[in-house]
Amino acid sequence: MTAPSHPPLKSITPTTATPHVAPQPVDTPAVGEPKGVAEGVPIAVRPDPQQGDGRYPVAWLHICAPRGAVPTATSKCLCGRDRSAVGKARVLALITDHEAHRDACPLRTPQKGRTAA
């Protein structure tokens, strides 16, 4: 009886003792953008071209009123004001109080005795 023939087993390819050097690209003349820079990406840091109008947020009113759940609200201001309310009546009162704070906030209204610079 003869032994069944099996396909030959894979073997590891022998490595050489000296490493091969990868081929290097041929030098090209330096014209235009440096190589390796994506198209449309600025090379140097530039000032932001979008200039604001000088306004920035001072106070935030966050209201969460999911359907069928108890509404909640928070009113925060950079002047240090931080209030919250739970329930429909208290949330409505906080909204009114937040609107009134706009006129009373020391960051939004000039202080008496201060002179403009």
Buried (B, 14 or more C-beta within 10 A) or exposed (E): EEEEEEEEEEEEEEEEEEEEEEEEEEEEEEEEEEEEEEEEEEEEEEEEEEEEEEEEEBBEBEBEEEEEEEBBBBBBBBBEBEBEBEEEEBBBEBBEBBEEBEEEBEEBEEEEEEEEE
